[in-house]
Amino acid sequence: MGMVSFEFHFDFGSPNTYMSHRLIPGIEARTGVKCTYVPVLLGGIFKMTNNRSPMEQFGEIKNKPEYLQLEMQRFIAKHGFDKYQRNPHFPVITVQIIRGALVAQEEGYYEDYIEAVYAAMWENQLKMDDPEIIRATLDAAGLDGGHILQRITEQPIKDKLITNTQASVDRGAFGSPTFFVGDEMFFGKDRLVEVEEELMRQAGR
């Protein structure tokens, strides 16, 4: 039996990716498959696929935004996301913090970085496109904010994010959260049940 691959193509700007991040440890524990987090730029995916955020797409439709809000509330209640708070600065421009994830990945503190940034965005309501707030948040998490902010200006880091984003679109992605179990793609936090079933199937469990 080969290794089952489980990828989460994420950007920090979406509350749905935060909720997915909170649910992934349980899926890993139940399936025995570790998830690989792949940083992508959601704005870049939208441009490449001619997609728009739900807020833009559905903002004018009668009853649909209210329904989406209701679904969100149900999901929050179901999973007990008691720390979740809407970010008042939404939409936050995520290019700095998602490049920072690539620095963290390269330097070996990836999980700590991802956790610190998700908590800042969707629990502590911070404006995570302000370099001073990014620096302070990372410093408070025991990471070197100044160093990370310096490294995100490096061309190889910028290029890696573009490559990741393009590769995600080439595999079928049009938004985030997108999950791949082997070659099977799933979109949205509401598909995590199917993601888990597919992981079990491929792992032969």
Secondary structure, 3 states (H helix, E strand, C coil): CCCCCEEEEECCCCHHHHHHHHHHHHHHHHHCCCCEEEECCHHHHHHHHCCCCHHHHHCCCCCHHHHHHHHHHHHHHHHCCCCCCCCCCCCCCCHHHHHHHHHHHHHCCHHHHHHHHHHHHHCCCCCCCCHHHHHHHHHHCCCCHHHHHHHCCCHHHHHHHHHHHHHHHHCCCCCCCEEEECCEEEECHHHHHHHHHHHHHHHCC
